[in-house]
Amino acid sequence: MKEITYTFIIPHHNCPDLLDRCLSSIPQRDDIQIIVVDDNSDADKKPIECGRSEVEYIYIDKNYTKGAGRARNIGLSKAKGKWLLFPDSDDYYNEGFIKILDLYKETTIDVLFFNFTFIDGESGDILPPTKIQQTIEVFDQSQEKEDIIRYKNNSPWSKMVSHDFVKQIHAYYEEAPNGNDILFSLWIGHKAKKIAVNNKSLYNYVVTPNSLGTKKQSPEELMCRVMHIVKHNAYNNYLKRKEWNANPLKYIVSQIYRMKVNDTIAFIKVLMLRFPSLFIHKNEWVNIIFGDK
C-alpha cells in the first residue's frame, strides 16, 4: 500500500455544495487521504459521498456533537499522512497548490506557513489583505516577522503541519463553541523548531454571512470569545508581548452596541454568571503550551 503524504481534515456542517467545491480543489492522488467529518448536519444537508476512494466520511450524531474542534480531533485520530492540512468545508485551494506543497514534502520542517486570500462570498471580490498576509508576502527571515507568523496567525487552514510533530507535542483542538483552532495554532507556532514560509497564496477563505466574524452569535458564543481574548492576553504576557493584547472590555462594548435589548440582557446575564471563570481559566493556554502546572 502506498504511503500517504497528505491528510486533509475537513469539518463539515450544513454546506454540502460548498464542500464539493472544496473537495474538487484537492487533486486525486493515491498519496492523499481526505477525511470529511460531518458534525450533525441536517438530514437534507449531509454530504453526498462523492465516490472518490481517497475521501473518508465520518458522521457525528447529535449526542456527540461539539463543533468543529471535536470534528477536527476525530479527523486527527484517523489521519495517516506524513503531513496534515485543515481546510474549512466552505473554502477551497488554488489550482496548482499541491505542486508548492510537494516542494516541502521531503523536508524536516515542523510547519509550513503559506499565504492565502480572503474572498467575498457574495461578490467574489478579493478583500484587502490583513497584516498576517502582508507579513507572509514580504517575509525576510527577520525575527519580528517570524514571530508574527508563528504567534498571530491563528487559523490552521493556512498551514501544513508535520504529523509526527503534532503527535510529539500532543497537540489538539479545543472543543469550544468558537475559536477552537486558536490554541492549536498557537501551540504548533510556539513548539515548532523548524518552519518554512511560502508567500504564494494557496488557499481561499470565503467570507460569508455564516463566517465567525459576521454571523450573529449566541450569548454563550460571545462569552467564549471573551474567554479567548483573556487567555490569549495571558499567553502574550507570558511571551512578553503585551503590545499584542486585545481589550476584552472593548470587545464586550462593541458587541452590546450592535445588539437588540433582549440580546443585550441575555449576554450580560451570561457575562455575570461566567465572570469568575475568566480568572479561573485565564492561564489555561499558558499551562497547556508551556507545560506549567
C-alpha positions in Angstrom: 0.0 0.0 0.0 1.4 3.4 -1.0 2.4 5.7 1.8 0.1 8.6 2.4 1.8 12.0 2.0 -1.0 14.4 2.8 -4.1 14.1 5.0 -6.7 16.8 4.6 -9.1 17.0 7.6 -12.3 18.9 6.8 -15.0 19.6 9.4 -18.5 20.0 7.8 -21.8 21.3 8.8 -24.8 22.0 6.5 -23.0 23.1 3.3 -22.6 20.1 1.0 -22.4 22.2 -2.2 -19.5 24.2 -0.8 -17.9 21.0 0.5 -18.0 19.7 -3.1 -16.1 22.8 -4.3 -13.5 22.3 -1.6 -13.1 18.6 -2.5 -12.9 19.4 -6.2 -9.9 21.8 -5.5 -7.9 18.9 -4.0 -6.4 16.7 -6.7 -7.0 12.9 -6.8 -3.7 11.2 -6.0 -3.0 7.9 -4.4 -0.8 9.5 -1.7 -3.6 11.7 -0.5 -6.2 11.0 2.3 -9.2 13.2 2.8 -11.3 12.9 6.0 -14.6 14.7 6.0 -16.1 14.8 9.5 -19.8 15.8 9.3 -20.8 17.5 12.6 -24.5 16.6 12.9 -25.7 18.3 9.7 -29.4 18.4 8.9 -30.7 15.3 7.2 -31.0 17.1 3.8 -27.6 18.8 4.2 -25.4 15.9 5.0 -22.5 15.4 2.5 -23.2 13.3 -0.5 -20.4 10.8 -0.8 -18.5 11.6 -4.0 -17.2 8.1 -4.7 -13.5 9.1 -4.6 -11.7 6.3 -2.9 -9.3 8.7 -1.0 -12.2 10.5 0.7 -13.4 9.1 4.0 -16.6 10.2 5.7 -17.3 10.2 9.4 -20.6 11.2 10.8 -21.1 12.7 14.3 -24.7 12.5 15.6 -26.4 14.9 17.9 -25.4 13.0 21.1 -21.7 13.6 20.4 -21.6 16.9 18.5 -19.4 19.6 19.9 -18.4 21.8 17.0 -15.5 21.9 14.6 -13.0 21.3 17.3 -14.3 17.8 18.1 -14.7 17.1 14.4 -11.0 18.0 13.8 -9.8 15.9 16.7 -11.7 12.9 15.4 -10.1 13.5 12.0 -6.7 13.7 13.7 -7.3 10.3 15.3 -7.8 8.8 11.8 -5.1 10.6 9.9 -2.4 8.5 8.1 -0.5 11.2 6.2 3.0 12.5 6.8 1.6 16.0 6.5 -1.7 17.4 7.9 -3.8 20.2 6.4 -7.0 21.6 7.8 -9.3 23.3 5.2 -12.7 24.6 6.1 -15.5 23.0 4.1 -16.7 26.3 2.6 -13.3 27.3 1.4 -11.0 26.0 -1.4 -7.5 25.7 -2.6 -6.0 27.5 -5.6 -5.1 25.5 -8.7 -1.6 24.0 -8.5 -1.3 24.4 -4.8 -0.2 20.8 -4.4 2.9 21.4 -6.5 4.0 24.0 -4.0 3.4 21.6 -1.1 5.4 18.9 -2.9 8.4 21.2 -2.7 8.4 20.6 1.1 7.2 17.1 1.5 10.7 15.6 1.9 11.9 18.3 4.3 12.4 18.1 8.0 10.3 21.2 8.9 7.6 21.1 11.5 5.3 23.6 9.9 4.9 25.3 6.5 3.1 28.6 6.7 1.7 29.7 3.3 -0.3 32.7 2.1 -4.0 32.9 1.5 -6.7 35.1 0.1 -9.9 36.4 1.6 -12.8 36.2 -0.9 -16.2 38.0 -0.6 -18.6 35.1 -0.8 -21.3 37.2 -2.4 -19.4 39.4 -4.9 -16.4 37.1 -5.4 -14.1 40.1 -4.9 -10.7 39.8 -3.2 -10.8 41.5 0.1 -7.9 43.7 1.4 -5.0 41.8 2.9 -4.5 41.5 6.7 -1.2 42.2 8.5 -0.6 38.4 8.5 -1.0 38.2 4.8 1.3 41.2 4.2 3.9 39.8 6.6 3.9 36.4 4.8 4.2 38.2 1.4 7.4 40.1 2.4 8.8 37.6 4.8 12.6 38.2 5.1 13.7 35.8 7.8 13.6 38.6 10.4 12.7 37.6 14.0 9.9 40.2 14.2 8.2 38.9 11.0 8.7 35.3 12.1 7.1 36.0 15.5 4.0 37.5 13.8 3.7 34.4 11.6 4.2 32.0 14.4 2.1 33.7 17.1 -0.5 35.8 15.4 -1.6 33.5 12.6 -4.4 31.8 14.5 -6.1 29.8 11.7 -5.0 26.2 10.8 -6.1 26.3 7.2 -3.0 28.4 6.1 -0.5 25.8 7.4 0.8 22.3 6.6 1.9 20.5 9.7 4.1 17.5 10.3 2.0 14.6 11.6 4.9 13.3 13.7 5.4 16.8 15.2 1.7 17.0 16.2 1.9 13.6 17.9 5.2 14.6 19.6 3.7 17.7 21.3 0.3 16.1 21.8 -1.5 19.0 20.1 -5.3 19.0 19.8 -8.2 21.4 19.1 -10.3 22.9 21.9 -13.8 21.6 21.8 -15.3 25.1 22.2 -18.3 26.8 20.6 -16.0 29.0 18.6 -12.3 29.8 18.2 -11.5 26.1 18.6 -8.4 26.5 16.4 -6.6 29.2 18.3 -5.0 27.0 20.9 -3.8 24.5 18.2 -2.3 27.3 16.1 -0.5 29.0 19.0 0.7 25.6 20.2 2.3 24.5 17.0 3.6 28.0 16.3 5.4 28.1 19.6 6.7 24.5 19.6 7.9 24.3 16.0 11.7 24.1 15.9 11.9 24.5 12.2 9.5 26.3 10.0 9.2 27.4 6.3 7.2 30.2 4.9 5.9 30.4 1.3 4.4 33.7 0.1 2.3 32.1 -2.6 -1.5 32.3 -2.0 -2.5 28.6 -1.9 -5.9 28.9 -0.2 -9.1 31.0 -0.5 -11.0 31.8 2.7 -14.6 32.7 1.7 -16.2 35.3 3.9 -20.0 34.7 4.1 -22.8 35.7 6.5 -22.1 32.5 8.4 -18.4 33.3 8.9 -17.4 33.7 12.5 -16.8 37.4 12.2 -20.1 38.2 10.5 -22.8 35.8 11.8 -25.0 36.5 14.8 -23.7 34.6 17.9 -25.5 33.4 21.0 -24.6 34.9 24.4 -22.6 31.7 25.2 -20.7 32.0 22.0 -19.9 35.7 22.7 -18.8 34.7 26.2 -16.5 32.1 24.7 -14.9 34.9 22.6 -14.3 37.0 25.7 -12.7 34.0 27.3 -10.4 33.5 24.3 -9.3 37.1 24.5 -8.4 36.8 28.2 -6.5 33.5 27.6 -4.8 34.9 24.6 -3.7 38.0 26.5 -2.3 35.8 29.3 -0.3 33.9 26.6 1.0 37.2 25.1 2.0 38.4 28.5 4.0 35.1 29.1 5.8 35.8 25.8 6.4 39.4 27.0 4.5 40.7 24.0 1.8 42.8 25.8 1.6 45.0 22.7 -0.3 42.1 21.0 -3.1 42.1 23.6 -6.7 42.9 22.8 -9.1 44.7 25.2 -11.9 42.4 26.4 -13.9 45.3 27.7 -13.8 47.0 24.3 -15.0 43.8 22.6 -17.9 43.5 25.1 -18.9 47.1 24.5 -18.7 46.7 20.7 -21.0 43.6 20.8 -23.5 45.2 23.1 -23.6 48.3 20.9 -24.7 46.0 18.0 -27.4 44.1 19.9 -31.1 44.4 20.5 -32.2 45.0 24.0 -33.2 41.4 24.7 -30.0 40.0 23.4 -28.0 42.6 25.5 -29.8 41.5 28.6 -29.1 37.8 27.8 -25.4 38.5 27.2 -25.0 40.5 30.4 -26.6 37.7 32.4 -24.2 35.1 30.9 -21.3 37.5 31.5 -22.2 38.0 35.1 -22.7 34.2 35.6 -19.4 33.3 33.9 -17.3 36.2 35.1 -15.4 34.3 37.9 -14.4 31.6 35.3 -12.3 34.3 33.5 -9.9 34.3 36.3 -10.0 30.5 36.8 -9.2 29.8 33.2 -7.0 32.8 32.4 -3.7 30.9 32.2 -5.2 27.7 30.7 -3.4 28.1 27.3 -0.1 29.1 29.0 -0.3 25.9 31.2 -1.0 23.7 28.1 1.5 25.1 25.7 4.4 25.8 28.2 3.7 22.8 30.4 3.3 24.9 33.6 1.2 23.1 36.2 
